[in-house]
Amino acid sequence: MVLFKRNPSFTSRESELKTLHQILFTGHYTTKVAIIGLSGVGKTQLALELVYRIKAKYKNYLVI
């Protein structure tokens, strides 16, 4: 369950999404990641897009 709707206007930030995916899925370990930066640069939108992609690809995963 994701409390925020996916942004249909999300612009491609594939390199950041790829990096986050690689950090989160490094084998059989539980991983945490923080997205940091100035306000208004799109951290929340990046995180939401990642959550929706994980939700679509990994049906049995939980993202908190």
N, C-alpha and C positions, 0 to 999 in steps of 0.2 A: 504494500500500500504506500503510495507516494502522495503526500498532502498537497503538493503543488503540481499544476499541469505542466506538461512539456511545452517548451517554447517553440512554436512553429517557425519563428524567425531566427532561430539560433544559427549563428554563422560558424562555418567550419573552423574549428580549432583542433584539427586532427593530431597535431604533434603533442599538444598538451594532453588530449584524451588518451593517446597512445602511451605516453609516459606514465600517467596515472594508472592505466590498466596494467602496465608492466610492474609498477610498484605494488599494486594490490594483489596481483596473481603471480606470486613468486614461489610456486610449489604448494606444499601442504601446510603453510604457516598462516596464522591469523595476522593480518596486517592492518595498520592504521596509517592514515595519511592526512596531512593538513594542507589546505590550499590557502596560501597567504598572498596578500597584495593590497594595494591601495583600494579605497572604497570606490565603487562604481566601475571597476574594470571587468566584471563578469564572473566573479568567483562562484556565486550562487548558480548562475546559469550553466557554468561549466560542470559543477557538481550535479545539478539536476540532469543534464544530458548524459553524464556518466552513469547515474543511477538508472535512467531509462534504458540505456544500452545494456547494462548488466542484467537488468530485469528481463530484457528480451532474450539475451544469450544464455543466461544461467537461471533456469526456472526454479531451482531449489536453493538459491542463495538468498541471504538476508543482508540488506544494507542498512546500517543504522547511522 
